Amino acid sequence: MSNNSQNFVPIKEIKDGIIVLKDDSLRAILMASSINLGLKSEEEQQATLMQFQNFLNTIDFQTQIVIQSRKRNIRPYIAKLEARMREQQEPLLKIQTREYIEFIKSFMEINDIMTKHFFVVVPYDTAPINSSGSIIGKFLPGGPKNKTEELEAFEERRMQLEQRISIVQDGLKRTGVRTLLLKTPQVVELFFKTFNPGEGESSDKFEDIN
């Protein structure tokens, strides 16, 4: 991403998996598993939807749900099959493996296999209040004054963010959705893929938690 493009991205840094925006607000990203409501009974569907509604009613801050679709990268899978074919001693099995590889390749030429990842963005915004003695005062122009105060301010904001993360994770868990807090390499990979759509194939950095 060029320097000119970076001017339009409001990210100052990524620290311990936490996104620090240019206004010192924080964001955390949770990868969430999916639920196939079509496989559930009507009663189970209603219970899941009710739990999700209860979750939305318990949070007093905004969250963002992002769905990212990427073309599946099957090259490692093909390479593994080819390695097994070379090691195969039984002629018939070797032929069947070769035919299966050719089938997969021809199928992928006609159809795109897509993977979907679901993310929940949890925010903590630095909203100033009229209190000079408040912790929030450190986020106003002119402060903090040194690295120690800056680190303390970040840790205080991160504690508030972590509380929100726990609320979101507990609420989604009740609906049957599992979540995983992205670490720095995964966050970087996610933004790289977002701002570089030409690199469209899915990444192995995201573990499947379904």
DOTI-327314 format. One line per field, with one value per atom (N, C-alpha, C, CB): chain; atom name; y negated, z, x. Coordinates in steps of 0.02 Angstrom, whole numbers, plus 50000, padded with zeros to 5 digits. Glycine has a CB too. Layout:
# DOTI-327314
chaine: (A|...)
atome: (CA|...)
y: (Y|...)
z: (Z|...)
x: (X|...)
***
This chain:
# DOTI-327314
chaine: (A|A|A|A|A|A|A|A|A|A|A|A|A|A|A|A|A|A|A|A|A|A|A|A|A|A|A|A|A|A|A|A|A|A|A|A|A|A|A|A|A|A|A|A|A|A|A|A|A|A|A|A|A|A|A|A|A|A|A|A|A|A|A|A|A|A|A|A|A|A|A|A|A|A|A|A|A|A|A|A|A|A|A|A|A|A|A|A|A|A|A|A|A|A|A|A|A|A|A|A|A|A|A|A|A|A|A|A|A|A|A|A|A|A|A|A|A|A|A|A|A|A|A|A|A|A|A|A|A|A|A|A|A|A|A|A|A|A|A|A|A|A|A|A|A|A|A|A|A|A|A|A|A|A|A|A|A|A|A|A|A|A|A|A|A|A|A|A|A|A|A|A|A|A|A|A|A|A|A|A|A|A|A|A|A|A|A|A|A|A|A|A|A|A|A|A|A|A|A|A|A|A|A|A|A|A|A|A|A|A|A|A|A|A|A|A|A|A|A|A|A|A|A|A|A|A|A|A|A|A|A|A|A|A|A|A|A|A|A|A|A|A|A|A|A|A|A|A|A|A|A|A|A|A|A|A|A|A|A|A|A|A|A|A|A|A|A|A|A|A|A|A|A|A|A|A|A|A|A|A|A|A|A|A|A|A|A|A|A|A|A|A|A|A|A|A|A|A|A|A|A|A|A|A|A|A|A|A|A|A|A|A|A|A|A|A|A|A|A|A|A|A|A|A|A|A|A|A|A|A|A|A|A|A|A|A|A|A|A|A|A|A|A|A|A|A|A|A|A|A|A|A|A|A|A|A|A|A|A|A|A|A|A|A|A|A|A|A|A|A|A|A|A|A|A|A|A|A|A|A|A|A|A|A|A|A|A|A|A|A|A|A|A|A|A|A|A|A|A|A|A|A|A|A|A|A|A|A|A|A|A|A|A|A|A|A|A|A|A|A|A|A|A|A|A|A|A|A|A|A|A|A|A|A|A|A|A|A|A|A|A|A|A|A|A|A|A|A|A|A|A|A|A|A|A|A|A|A|A|A|A|A|A|A|A|A|A|A|A|A|A|A|A|A|A|A|A|A|A|A|A|A|A|A|A|A|A|A|A|A|A|A|A|A|A|A|A|A|A|A|A|A|A|A|A|A|A|A|A|A|A|A|A|A|A|A|A|A|A|A|A|A|A|A|A|A|A|A|A|A|A|A|A|A|A|A|A|A|A|A|A|A|A|A|A|A|A|A|A|A|A|A|A|A|A|A|A|A|A|A|A|A|A|A|A|A|A|A|A|A|A|A|A|A|A|A|A|A|A|A|A|A|A|A|A|A|A|A|A|A|A|A|A|A|A|A|A|A|A|A|A|A|A|A|A|A|A|A|A|A|A|A|A|A|A|A|A|A|A|A|A|A|A|A|A|A|A|A|A|A|A|A|A|A|A|A|A|A|A|A|A|A|A|A|A|A|A|A|A|A|A|A|A|A|A|A|A|A|A|A|A|A|A|A|A|A|A|A|A|A|A|A|A|A|A|A|A|A|A|A|A|A|A|A|A|A|A|A|A|A|A|A|A|A|A|A|A|A|A|A|A|A|A|A|A|A|A|A|A|A|A|A|A|A|A|A|A|A|A|A|A|A|A|A|A|A|A|A|A|A|A|A|A|A|A|A|A|A|A|A|A|A|A|A|A|A|A|A|A|A|A|A|A|A|A|A|A|A|A|A|A|A|A|A|A|A|A|A|A|A|A|A|A|A|A|A|A|A|A|A|A|A|A|A|A|A|A|A|A|A|A|A|A|A|A|A|A|A|A|A|A|A|A|A|A|A|A|A|A|A|A|A|A|A|A|A|A|A|A|A|A|A|A|A|A|A|A|A|A|A|A|A|A|A|A|A|A|A|A|A)
atome: (N|CA|C|CB|N|CA|C|CB|N|CA|C|CB|N|CA|C|CB|N|CA|C|CB|N|CA|C|CB|N|CA|C|CB|N|CA|C|CB|N|CA|C|CB|N|CA|C|CB|N|CA|C|CB|N|CA|C|CB|N|CA|C|CB|N|CA|C|CB|N|CA|C|CB|N|CA|C|CB|N|CA|C|CB|N|CA|C|CB|N|CA|C|CB|N|CA|C|CB|N|CA|C|CB|N|CA|C|CB|N|CA|C|CB|N|CA|C|CB|N|CA|C|CB|N|CA|C|CB|N|CA|C|CB|N|CA|C|CB|N|CA|C|CB|N|CA|C|CB|N|CA|C|CB|N|CA|C|CB|N|CA|C|CB|N|CA|C|CB|N|CA|C|CB|N|CA|C|CB|N|CA|C|CB|N|CA|C|CB|N|CA|C|CB|N|CA|C|CB|N|CA|C|CB|N|CA|C|CB|N|CA|C|CB|N|CA|C|CB|N|CA|C|CB|N|CA|C|CB|N|CA|C|CB|N|CA|C|CB|N|CA|C|CB|N|CA|C|CB|N|CA|C|CB|N|CA|C|CB|N|CA|C|CB|N|CA|C|CB|N|CA|C|CB|N|CA|C|CB|N|CA|C|CB|N|CA|C|CB|N|CA|C|CB|N|CA|C|CB|N|CA|C|CB|N|CA|C|CB|N|CA|C|CB|N|CA|C|CB|N|CA|C|CB|N|CA|C|CB|N|CA|C|CB|N|CA|C|CB|N|CA|C|CB|N|CA|C|CB|N|CA|C|CB|N|CA|C|CB|N|CA|C|CB|N|CA|C|CB|N|CA|C|CB|N|CA|C|CB|N|CA|C|CB|N|CA|C|CB|N|CA|C|CB|N|CA|C|CB|N|CA|C|CB|N|CA|C|CB|N|CA|C|CB|N|CA|C|CB|N|CA|C|CB|N|CA|C|CB|N|CA|C|CB|N|CA|C|CB|N|CA|C|CB|N|CA|C|CB|N|CA|C|CB|N|CA|C|CB|N|CA|C|CB|N|CA|C|CB|N|CA|C|CB|N|CA|C|CB|N|CA|C|CB|N|CA|C|CB|N|CA|C|CB|N|CA|C|CB|N|CA|C|CB|N|CA|C|CB|N|CA|C|CB|N|CA|C|CB|N|CA|C|CB|N|CA|C|CB|N|CA|C|CB|N|CA|C|CB|N|CA|C|CB|N|CA|C|CB|N|CA|C|CB|N|CA|C|CB|N|CA|C|CB|N|CA|C|CB|N|CA|C|CB|N|CA|C|CB|N|CA|C|CB|N|CA|C|CB|N|CA|C|CB|N|CA|C|CB|N|CA|C|CB|N|CA|C|CB|N|CA|C|CB|N|CA|C|CB|N|CA|C|CB|N|CA|C|CB|N|CA|C|CB|N|CA|C|CB|N|CA|C|CB|N|CA|C|CB|N|CA|C|CB|N|CA|C|CB|N|CA|C|CB|N|CA|C|CB|N|CA|C|CB|N|CA|C|CB|N|CA|C|CB|N|CA|C|CB|N|CA|C|CB|N|CA|C|CB|N|CA|C|CB|N|CA|C|CB|N|CA|C|CB|N|CA|C|CB|N|CA|C|CB|N|CA|C|CB|N|CA|C|CB|N|CA|C|CB|N|CA|C|CB|N|CA|C|CB|N|CA|C|CB|N|CA|C|CB|N|CA|C|CB|N|CA|C|CB|N|CA|C|CB|N|CA|C|CB|N|CA|C|CB|N|CA|C|CB|N|CA|C|CB|N|CA|C|CB|N|CA|C|CB|N|CA|C|CB|N|CA|C|CB|N|CA|C|CB|N|CA|C|CB|N|CA|C|CB|N|CA|C|CB|N|CA|C|CB|N|CA|C|CB|N|CA|C|CB|N|CA|C|CB|N|CA|C|CB|N|CA|C|CB|N|CA|C|CB|N|CA|C|CB|N|CA|C|CB|N|CA|C|CB|N|CA|C|CB|N|CA|C|CB|N|CA|C|CB|N|CA|C|CB|N|CA|C|CB|N|CA|C|CB|N|CA|C|CB|N|CA|C|CB|N|CA|C|CB|N|CA|C|CB|N|CA|C|CB|N|CA|C|CB|N|CA|C|CB|N|CA|C|CB|N|CA|C|CB|N|CA|C|CB|N|CA|C|CB|N|CA|C|CB|N|CA|C|CB|N|CA|C|CB|N|CA|C|CB|N|CA|C|CB|N|CA|C|CB|N|CA|C|CB|N|CA|C|CB|N|CA|C|CB|N|CA|C|CB|N|CA|C|CB|N|CA|C|CB|N|CA|C|CB|N|CA|C|CB|N|CA|C|CB|N|CA|C|CB)
y: (50059|50000|49938|50000|49891|49832|49784|49797|49736|49685|49643|49640|49628|49590|49628|49573|49694|49735|49737|49805|49740|49743|49682|49752|49625|49565|49571|49506|49616|49626|49682|49641|49715|49769|49741|49830|49741|49708|49749|49692|49792|49835|49805|49907|49796|49772|49829|49729|49882|49940|49998|49924|50058|50118|50145|50172|50145|50162|50221|50102|50277|50337|50357|50325|50350|50368|50315|50429|50261|50206|50152|50176|50131|50079|50011|50086|49969|49901|49854|49884|49818|49770|49705|49758|49661|49598|49551|49563|49562|49521|49557|49505|49610|49649|49694|49603|49698|49747|49817|49734|49867|49936|49979|49965|50030|50079|50148|50064|50197|50267|50305|50297|50357|50395|50468|50390|50492|50562|50599|50568|50657|50700|50746|50742|50752|50788|50849|50743|50902|50960|50947|51023|50989|50981|51033|50987|51020|51066|51078|51038|51140|51158|51167|51222|51114|51119|51168|51051|51180|51226|51298|51225|51315|51383|51389|51402|51334|51335|51340|51272|51365|51367|51296|51413|51288|51222|51195|51225|51239|51217|51195|51274|51233|51214|51148|51270|51138|51076|51017|51078|51024|50970|50956|50988|51010|51001|50965|51070|50982|50950|50876|50984|50861|50791|50751|50788|50783|50749|50734|50791|50781|50769|50713|50834|50711|50657|50590|50670|50589|50527|50505|50536|50552|50535|50508|50597|50538|50513|50441|50557|50425|50356|50307|50352|50331|50288|50276|50317|50318|50312|50265|50379|50250|50208|50135|50232|50089|50018|49981|49987|50018|49988|50019|49999|49985|50009|50064|49952|50112|50162|50167|50232|50195|50202|50275|50156|50303|50371|50369|50411|50402|50400|50472|50367|50481|50546|50539|50571|50580|50576|50641|50561|50636|50694|50694|50695|50751|50757|50822|50755|50820|50880|50929|50864|50991|51042|51059|51105|51059|51078|51154|51039|51191|51264|51290|51297|51244|51266|51310|51206|51293|51338|51407|51307|51409|51473|51515|51462|51484|51519|51545|51474|51503|51524|51584|51465|51585|51641|51705|51626|51699|51757|51783|51740|51737|51758|51793|51698|51769|51801|51872|51760|51880|51946|51992|51941|51964|52005|52032|51964|51989|52012|52066|51954|52063|52113|52177|52083|52174|52232|52289|52211|52349|52408|52448|52453|52444|52482|52446|52491|52476|52443|52418|52490|52457|52438|52375|52495|52374|52316|52254|52330|52264|52208|52179|52229|52222|52199|52162|52259|52189|52158|52089|52203|52085|52021|51970|52030|51991|51946|51921|51981|51967|51947|51899|52009|51910|51866|51796|51894|51793|51728|51691|51737|51727|51695|51672|51743|51711|51691|51626|51747|51622|51561|51501|51570|51509|51453|51430|51474|51477|51459|51428|51520|51452|51424|51352|51466|51338|51271|51223|51272|51248|51204|51179|51241|51218|51200|51164|51263|51186|51160|51129|51215|51074|51043|51068|50965|51098|51120|51062|51184|51037|50978|50998|50926|50962|50970|50904|50989|50909|50850|50848|50850|50788|50776|50722|50756|50731|50684|50650|50720|50584|50545|50498|50505|50487|50439|50387|50473|50324|50270|50240|50215|50240|50214|50148|50265|50092|50027|50002|49976|49958|49916|49847|49947|49800|49732|49689|49701|49642|49597|49535|49577|49537|49480|49434|49505|49373|49327|49305|49266|49293|49265|49206|49319|49164|49103|49118|49051|49146|49161|49162|49228|49111|49106|49161|49038|49187|49239|49309|49235|49313|49379|49411|49372|49477|49515|49492|49590|49476|49457|49394|49446|49354|49293|49307|49256|49367|49385|49392|49449|49400|49409|49343|49455|49288|49223|49196|49174|49146|49117|49093|49060|49110|49089|49142|49030|49198|49252|49319|49249|49371|49372|49340|49443|49325|49287|49331|49243|49393|49435|49507|49432|49549|49618|49656|49653|49641|49677|49662|49657|49598|49580|49608|49504|49610|49637|49712|49626|49748|49820|49832|49852|49791|49798|49784|49750|49733|49717|49774|49652|49804|49860|49919|49880|49935|49992|49981|50004|49919|49904|49913|49833|49889|49897|49971|49856|50008|50078|50117|50108|50100|50134|50125|50108|50063|50050|50090|49975|50094|50132|50206|50121|50233|50304|50322|50322|50276|50288|50295|50232|50252|50256|50320|50195|50340|50403|50461|50414|50462|50517|50517|50510|50457|50453|50482|50380|50464|50488|50563|50452|50588|50660|50700|50674|50677|50714|50713|50684|50655|50651|50695|50579|50696|50738|50812|50719|50828|50898|50927|50904|50885|50909|50925|50857|50896|50911|50971|50850|50997|51053|51032|51094|50967|50941|50937|50871|50970|50967|50909|51034|50879|50822|50831|50756|50798|50800|50730|50851|50703|50636|50639|50609|50599|50599|50569|50560|50600|50574|50528|50631|50496|50446|50472|50420|50531|50555|50565|50620|50589|50600|50534|50642|50484|50419|50387|50372|50392|50364|50399|50372|50465|50503|50482|50578|50473|50454|50387|50451|50337|50271|50273|50220|50313|50319|50345|50365|50398|50426|50377|50492|50337|50289|50234|50258|50208|50153|50177|50108|50242|50270|50325|50297|50307|50359|50404|50326|50382|50424|50487|50386|50483|50542|50578|50523|50607|50628|50695|50626|50737|50805|50805|50851|50852|50854|50871|50905|50848|50856|50910|50791|50945|50996|50967|51044|50900|50870|50872|50798|50879|50881|50954|50844|50973|51042|51050|51060|51108|51123|51142|51179|51102|51117|51143|51054|51159|51187|51259|51183)
z: (50000|50000|50000|50061|49954|49948|50005|49882|50011|50064|50055|50065|49991|49979|50003|49906|49992|50015|50090|49987|50122|50195|50228|50219|50193|50221|50232|50177|50194|50200|50249|50133|50277|50325|50396|50313|50438|50503|50556|50527|50537|50584|50600|50557|50665|50685|50697|50749|50730|50742|50764|50796|50764|50790|50846|50734|50906|50965|51001|51012|51003|51038|51011|51113|50946|50916|50920|50949|50957|50964|50912|51036|50875|50825|50859|50768|50852|50879|50821|50918|50823|50770|50782|50766|50732|50737|50790|50670|50810|50864|50932|50850|50934|50994|51015|51051|50974|50987|50973|50944|51004|50998|50963|51067|50928|50897|50907|50822|50921|50923|50874|50996|50844|50793|50816|50723|50819|50836|50773|50891|50761|50708|50739|50675|50705|50733|50690|50739|50722|50685|50658|50731|50614|50583|50610|50507|50602|50622|50562|50683|50547|50493|50523|50455|50520|50549|50512|50549|50447|50408|50434|50337|50471|50498|50567|50503|50594|50660|50654|50701|50706|50708|50717|50764|50706|50713|50784|50696|50833|50903|50916|50951|50887|50896|50861|50870|50802|50767|50808|50699|50835|50875|50938|50895|50968|51028|51011|51060|50954|50933|50919|50871|50882|50866|50929|50817|50977|51040|51079|51082|51080|51115|51082|51116|51015|50980|50994|50904|50997|51015|51085|51008|51132|51200|51203|51245|51162|51159|51136|51112|51082|51057|51110|50994|51149|51200|51260|51223|51269|51328|51316|51349|51253|51240|51231|51177|51260|51256|51214|51326|51169|51123|51054|51149|51004|50936|50920|50886|50881|50854|50779|50889|50744|50671|50653|50635|50612|50588|50515|50596|50500|50433|50406|50433|50344|50310|50252|50286|50251|50198|50159|50227|50093|50049|50009|50002|50006|49969|49929|50016|49871|49831|49868|49761|49871|49907|49871|49917|49908|49880|49889|49915|49833|49837|49816|49794|49800|49778|49829|49762|49894|49943|49945|50013|49936|49937|49876|49937|49817|49757|49764|49695|49793|49803|49849|49831|49901|49947|49913|50008|49870|49833|49785|49795|49752|49705|49740|49666|49801|49840|49860|49903|49880|49898|49838|49930|49779|49719|49702|49660|49710|49695|49743|49698|49805|49855|49850|49925|49814|49810|49772|49775|49802|49771|49730|49826|49748|49713|49648|49758|49590|49525|49519|49469|49540|49533|49574|49553|49636|49679|49651|49750|49620|49589|49532|49564|49491|49436|49463|49392|49515|49543|49573|49597|49605|49633|49579|49676|49523|49467|49437|49413|49429|49401|49447|49388|49512|49561|49557|49632|49551|49545|49483|49543|49427|49365|49371|49306|49407|49418|49458|49454|49512|49553|49513|49614|49472|49432|49382|49396|49347|49298|49330|49257|49389|49426|49446|49488|49468|49490|49431|49526|49371|49312|49295|49252|49314|49299|49358|49280|49418|49478|49526|49514|49556|49608|49676|49604|49713|49781|49828|49801|49861|49904|49977|49889|50017|50089|50119|50119|50173|50207|50278|50208|50297|50366|50395|50369|50458|50492|50548|50520|50550|50599|50636|50565|50700|50741|50766|50801|50750|50770|50835|50715|50887|50952|50962|51010|50974|50979|51050|50938|51060|51120|51098|51177|51099|51076|51135|51040|51122|51174|51173|51164|51213|51216|51273|51226|51259|51312|51354|51282|51419|51463|51500|51512|51528|51561|51632|51562|51638|51703|51696|51732|51720|51711|51748|51735|51801|51839|51813|51911|51761|51736|51696|51694|51693|51650|51578|51657|51558|51489|51471|51477|51521|51507|51474|51571|51482|51451|51375|51479|51351|51280|51244|51268|51282|51252|51222|51304|51176|51146|51199|51100|51190|51237|51286|51275|51289|51333|51299|51399|51322|51376|51357|51399|51406|51395|51380|51453|51404|51395|51381|51456|51368|51350|51406|51331|51469|51525|51529|51591|51524|51526|51465|51528|51408|51348|51357|51287|51387|51399|51449|51423|51503|51553|51522|51612|51480|51448|51403|51407|51367|51323|51363|51281|51419|51460|51490|51516|51509|51537|51484|51566|51424|51370|51350|51309|51351|51333|51384|51328|51448|51498|51484|51568|51465|51448|51386|51436|51337|51277|51292|51224|51335|51352|51386|51396|51426|51457|51405|51506|51354|51300|51260|51254|51249|51213|51250|51205|51316|51356|51351|51429|51351|51344|51278|51351|51224|51158|51153|51104|51177|51173|51213|51198|51274|51314|51282|51385|51254|51223|51162|51203|51120|51060|51077|51012|51131|51152|51169|51213|51198|51215|51153|51257|51097|51034|50998|50988|51025|50993|50947|50955|50946|50903|50944|50875|50919|50951|50920|50943|50960|50935|50953|50965|50913|50923|50913|50876|50962|50957|50911|51027|50858|50811|50842|50748|50827|50848|50794|50864|50810|50764|50693|50791|50683|50614|50577|50614|50612|50580|50563|50625|50607|50593|50532|50654|50530|50473|50409|50484|50411|50352|50330|50367|50377|50361|50325|50425|50351|50319|50252|50365|50247|50183|50130|50190|50147|50098|50083|50125|50132|50122|50074|50188|50082|50040|49977|50081|49969|49910|49883|49924|49856|49834|49779|49809|49744|49693|49722|49655|49786|49821|49850|49877|49807|49829|49861|49772|49857|49883|49959|49853|49989|50061|50091|50084|50154|50187|50239|50218|50248|50300|50369|50284|50374|50440|50481|50433|50448|50483|50495|50444|50557|50574|50569|50645|50547|50543|50612|50491|50639|50706|50704|50749|50643|50638|50663|50566)
x: (50043|50000|50044|49952|50031|50074|50063|50060|50110|50104|50041|50165|50023|49962|49901|49956|49900|49843|49840|49849|49898|49900|49870|49972|49871|49841|49767|49856|49735|49663|49646|49634|49695|49683|49693|49731|49642|49646|49682|49578|49729|49764|49832|49770|49846|49911|49960|49905|49937|49979|49936|50032|49966|49933|49978|49922|49952|49992|49959|49999|49994|49969|49900|49966|49890|49827|49773|49801|49787|49740|49755|49743|49705|49713|49706|49661|49757|49756|49745|49822|49689|49674|49711|49598|49708|49745|49718|49745|49655|49627|49633|49553|49675|49688|49630|49706|49578|49526|49554|49463|49524|49548|49495|49565|49519|49476|49506|49464|49464|49484|49440|49478|49468|49431|49427|49465|49366|49352|49332|49298|49362|49337|49285|49396|49228|49171|49155|49110|49132|49109|49039|49110|49017|48951|48902|48955|48838|48786|48740|48745|48726|48681|48611|48704|48571|48504|48460|48471|48477|48436|48439|48459|48491|48496|48464|48569|48438|48407|48331|48427|48300|48227|48200|48202|48136|48105|48114|48030|48107|48116|48188|48098|48236|48306|48323|48352|48293|48303|48277|48269|48217|48188|48231|48117|48256|48297|48362|48313|48393|48455|48443|48483|48389|48374|48357|48315|48324|48308|48371|48260|48418|48481|48521|48523|48519|48554|48521|48556|48456|48421|48439|48344|48442|48461|48532|48455|48576|48645|48647|48687|48609|48609|48581|48567|48533|48503|48549|48437|48600|48643|48702|48669|48718|48776|48753|48814|48792|48776|48828|48772|48860|48909|48899|48982|48923|48914|48965|48921|48944|48989|48977|48978|49025|49020|49032|49070|48988|48995|49017|48929|49073|49102|49105|49172|49083|49087|49135|49017|49187|49237|49238|49307|49228|49229|49294|49167|49326|49388|49388|49450|49422|49430|49476|49458|49455|49492|49557|49450|49612|49677|49686|49734|49680|49685|49754|49631|49800|49866|49901|49910|49900|49933|49900|49930|49833|49798|49818|49721|49823|49844|49915|49839|49959|50029|50033|50070|49991|49991|49967|49946|49917|49892|49946|49828|49980|50032|50090|50059|50107|50160|50139|50177|50076|50052|50050|49982|50033|50031|50100|50003|50151|50219|50242|50268|50217|50237|50196|50230|50141|50095|50128|50029|50127|50157|50106|50187|50044|49992|49974|49930|49984|49970|49899|49985|49850|49780|49765|49734|49790|49779|49813|49804|49871|49907|49866|49977|49836|49794|49732|49772|49701|49642|49659|49611|49717|49738|49750|49801|49782|49795|49729|49838|49682|49617|49580|49575|49587|49555|49585|49560|49652|49685|49662|49762|49656|49633|49561|49641|49521|49451|49448|49412|49488|49488|49510|49534|49562|49588|49536|49652|49504|49453|49392|49432|49374|49317|49331|49301|49393|49410|49414|49476|49426|49427|49357|49457|49307|49238|49205|49198|49221|49188|49239|49148|49220|49261|49237|49258|49282|49267|49283|49306|49232|49240|49239|49185|49277|49274|49249|49344|49213|49186|49214|49109|49236|49257|49213|49332|49194|49150|49189|49087|49185|49222|49176|49280|49191|49155|49206|49117|49194|49238|49212|49244|49253|49234|49272|49250|49236|49270|49276|49232|49324|49325|49349|49372|49302|49317|49338|49257|49383|49406|49362|49481|49310|49263|49283|49190|49306|49327|49268|49362|49279|49229|49258|49203|49216|49238|49261|49183|49319|49347|49423|49320|49455|49528|49565|49552|49533|49567|49551|49548|49511|49490|49546|49427|49542|49588|49581|49576|49519|49507|49546|49431|49562|49600|49667|49612|49693|49756|49749|49782|49685|49675|49664|49617|49659|49647|49711|49619|49706|49766|49815|49748|49877|49928|49949|49905|49916|49934|49923|49895|49955|50003|50070|50015|50109|50171|50231|50185|50230|50289|50268|50335|50319|50305|50271|50369|50290|50259|50185|50293|50166|50096|50059|50088|50092|50061|50046|50106|50094|50084|50029|50149|50028|49975|49906|49988|49903|49839|49816|49845|49863|49846|49821|49906|49855|49835|49765|49886|49750|49684|49630|49682|49645|49596|49589|49617|49645|49641|49600|49712|49605|49564|49490|49581|49471|49401|49381|49390|49425|49410|49403|49465|49447|49445|49379|49504|49353|49288|49233|49270|49237|49188|49197|49193|49259|49272|49240|49348|49247|49218|49142|49239|49112|49039|49016|49015|49052|49034|49044|49075|49101|49115|49064|49185|49047|48999|48930|48995|48911|48845|48840|48831|48891|48889|48894|48945|48929|48935|48867|48983|48824|48756|48715|48720|48733|48697|48728|48698|48784|48819|48875|48770|48891|48945|49009|48926|49061|49127|49167|49164|49209|49248|49321|49221|49364|49436|49463|49470|49497|49526|49587|49546|49586|49641|49704|49622|49761|49826|49854|49875|49910|49937|49949|50002|49981|49991|49925|50029|49873|49809|49775|49764|49781|49752|49786|49759|49852|49889|49868|49966|49862|49841|49771|49844|49727|49658|49656|49615|49692|49692|49729|49724|49781|49816|49769|49878|49731|49684|49628|49656|49608|49554|49575|49533|49636|49659|49696|49705|49703|49734|49689|49806|49631|49584|49611|49521|49663|49693|49724|49745|49745|49770|49711|49823|49670|49604|49598|49560|49648|49640|49645|49692|49609|49605|49673|49553|49683|49748|49744|49771|49800|49804|49814|49860|49823|49833|49769|49857|49710|49647|49628|49593|49627|49610|49534|49635|49513|49442|49417|49427|49369|49344|49273|49347|49248|49180|49178|49154)
***
